[in-house]
Amino acid sequence: MAPLNSHEIISHGQNSIEQLSVDLDGVLSPIELPCGRVLPNRLAKAAMYEHLAGFLGGPPNDSLNELYSRWARGGWGMILTGNVQISQKHLSLGADMVIPHTLSEDAVAGFRKLADSMKGRDIEGRKMRPLAVMQLSHAGRQSPNGLGGRLPFVEPPLSASATRVGMSPDSLRSDNLSTRVTNRLLFQKSVAMTGADVEEALDGFVRGARLAVLSGFDGVQIHGAHGCRGNADLVAQFISRKTNHRTDVYGHPLQFLHDIIQAVRAAVPKSFIVGLKLNTMDYTTGGFSEADGAKHLAEIAQWEWSGAGVDFIEISGGDYESPEFLRDSSPRQAFFESFSRVAVNVVERKFDGSGSMKKAPLIMLTGGLRTRSQFSRVIQCKHAHLIGVARLAVLRPDLPYLFLKHRDNERTKDKEELWGWEMEPSPEPRSPPWWPRLIGSGIGVAWYTVGMHRLAAGGKLPYGENWLLVLGEMYFGGLSIVKPIVVLFGTVVAALVLLFIRGGGGGTLFRSINDLTKCIGLL
């Protein structure tokens, strides 16, 4: 069967409710990973940035435990944490979970509570519980000033090579003035990692895996794709030709990743899950082609014979510097499914002809899937073995349970009530075009992050709320002082941007303020 094209994918999300009679048996069927662990179904709650840990990073807390308990009750086959940083000095937005330097009993205890919450230990009568997987990450050059855990403009971040966010050709062509200014303020030029820096990073990933074992997680996922708001993490920075200009052994795009997985595998039991998240956008904008992607997947599949095998490969996509990533509907969705199908074929061929009893890693497709017909088609057509669900898991935290409970209910009236939300547009707000793109790309992320905060607290999702206030709540919480602060900040930023673009003069200033008040909803 030919890969899906963008029109075909979109049409699957626009069928009438009466036409959405689909077979969910495949989606709800169990599947075994190469390490021997079994998922009760094919639906995985994919990693999302929670922004719920302490300021400048820390261990899991009650809010995170409550959030993941909510998902544990939803019937997911596997639940992945948001990025847990291995370096205290390379955070993403300042409220990340962080691997401690010393794996003391107190340090392990906090993560053990999180693992128990993810598995639904407090839920009685469950025969099959979700597998709990910790995502390990290093932000690299994407770690911003201040919030990243380093002194602003003093300590530069580490990366594969000395590069800077916002200086790629794609970014320079597409960025507006406010985005270029934001890049300069938030991100320093990175420093190329030395051999000692690489070893320290490898040790951090191993320490994270050991913590996961000690605290009762079922596995870890190595983050090699886009992180919060689409930024490529350190592993992806080594993979991409845009950010890896090295001439040593780590100039090979997969060497750093191979060494991480090999070191982690040596430190964990054979039954422990080791997964990987890859970024498809590196094979469209990162100096590679889809053929290069197939070669990389084939190479990763061969690592099983050298002690660096993985149990699943998540296919995601996005690039912090690429404007294509920021669009909600684009041909990239078609490429996701096509690339995922290629991944299935490549890894299975490597194992089918090997004569070995070893099993190929499973492929997990994450991004843009929303309807039952899409889920069903992905599994039936073998475009992937697993389906990763991120934002929809905030809107419908009990989605797998809903599928299981109502999969045989075909009455039209019930379908309208149960599945009508499949036809609704995404609820997150949009920022105006003059807003800095890097911050603007985070408006949607902020909406779902606030949604997670409210899920943890038992509150309502922020439907219909002003985008600027949602962004403020993400960073400052629900304090009463948030509204005047974010309105003042937005007013200053908007006025400066609009005045610069339109030039000086009283008439121009008057028009700019009118535009501003319309954008942020003050009138």
Protein Blocks (a to p, Z undefined) as FASTA:
>chain_A
ZZddfklmmmmmmccfklmcccfklmmpccddfkopacfbfbdcddddfklaceeiaadd
fklmmmmmmmmmnopabdcdddddfbfklcfnopaccddfblcfklmmmmmmmmmmmnop
mbghiabdcddddddddekjmlcghjlopaehklccddfbdcdehiafklmmmpcfklmm
mmmmmpccdddddfklmmmmmmmmmmmmmmmmmnopabdcddfbdceehiacfklmmmpm
klmccfbfklpmklmmmmmmmmmmmmpcfklccdddddfklmmmnopafklmmmmmmmmm
mmmmnopacfbdcddeddfklmklmpmbdfklmmmmmmmmmmmmmmmmmmmmnopabdcd
ddddeehiabfklmmmmmmnopafbdcdfklmmmmmmlmmmmmmmmmpcbfklmmmmmmm
mmpccfbdcddfklcfklmmmmmmmmmmmmmmmmmnopacfehiafklmmmmmmnojafk
lmmmmmmmmmmmmmmmmmmmnogajklmmmmmmmmmmmnopZZ
